[in-house]
Amino acid sequence: MNNPYDWIDKSLETIHRANWYRSPQTISSLPGAIVTIAGQEVINFASNDYLGLAEDERLKIAAINAIQEFGTGSTGSRLLSGHRQLHRELEQAIASLKQTQDAIVFSSGYLANLGTISAIVGKRDLILSDEYNHSSLKKGAILSGGTVREYPHNNTDILKTILQHHRNDHRRCLIITDSVFSMDGDLCPLLDIIDLAEQFNCMLLVDEAHATGIFGKSGAGTVEHFNCTGKEIIQIGTLSKALGSLGGYVAGSTQLIDFLRNRASTWIYTTALSPADTAAALAAINIVQSEPERRQKLWRNVTYLRELIRDDVLKLEILPSESAIICFTLPNPNTALEMSRRLKKAGIFAPAIRPPTVPTSRIRISLMATHEILHIQKLIEVIQT
Ligand SMILES: Cc1ncc(COP(=O)(O)O)c(C=O)c1O
């Protein structure tokens, strides 16, 4: 008789043959600009800890104090088992940062996207999704049961054409887009998308995962950066990148948040964010608001790296980027893997991103406020050799 699990081996073989196989590397130090992997100290360009807060003493102390006061686990879902005042304090802090009426925290950004999209869209509705959107937006769209149409990356002309042809066939319409594209580093044309949403009576959901804490004068994200604060946009994000903790959030109107508390299954039927993660994220938001110099240091690093690569010194194609994510393209998965290995040998940790995550292979660099000029110079030196 056939073994019903045989296909897994075959599928793994295919993944290996295509050079798509992935496995995590073990880090044995604190997070930061320098980390230790298998006994080797490497400069870390693989982290989303943009402001260097994951190792900040104040976040650690907030997390430890929360564990002492409230224990390690949240013990159940918030509706069934109750929540802590800390959860509401974090939600109010997010709403205050974003200048929205309210916010709700999920156990991850991924769950925030799945739960929100599937709660506000149904079978009779239309979702328009950028082809480069994060997996959580795409999977949320599928889960909703609505009609999903992808539009070419950042192409608002085609988005408009789709709306002209299909908007009226559906009850509700939701446009979903990353604000900073996580594997490319470019921004969505937010102003044009808002115009189209208004023109065609669509809801708009923007994923600020790689923008919160970084973009905008107060670190609120690209909605603030583009002067759109106060517009009725559903803002989703994560507590796990610039905020150095774990969890996700949705910020929006009182009614939207109230509705999600009653309809978002990935919030209702899952255990609440742990006290430690909640307290660490709350401490991080206070730092984002009170220490703009961290953001400024990050942007100085971004500008410095862009200056170094401006004159095509690397002889590599660089994807258009306006964020702290900068990608060097390589012809295929093999060359990307080789480059990543070569960098690692020389003391640089930068991941090769390959299909199926992205259409073309690349090395993805993400900068942090805690990188020093010397770290960035070393990166360029090693790539050049
Ligand atoms: C654009 C985007 N959205 C959502 C997520 C998911 O967030 P989380 O890691 O909190 O699940 C990520 C990354 O992980 C992301 O890059």
The ligand as a Gaussian input file, in Angstrom:
#p B3LYP/6-31G(d) Opt

LIG

0 1
 C        3.962000      43.621000       5.395000
 C        3.815000      42.653000       6.528000
 N        2.599000      42.449000       7.062000
 C        2.418000      41.597000       8.071000
 C        3.470000      40.894000       8.611000
 C        3.202000      39.931000       9.707000
 O        3.509000      40.493000      10.958000
 P        3.859000      39.539000      12.172000
 O        5.287000      39.169000      12.053000
 O        3.558000      40.368000      13.387000
 O        2.960000      38.349000      12.071000
 C        4.763000      41.078000       8.084000
 C        5.974000      40.404000       8.570000
 O        6.142000      39.552000       9.281000
 C        4.934000      41.976000       7.012000
 O        6.142000      42.155000       6.469000

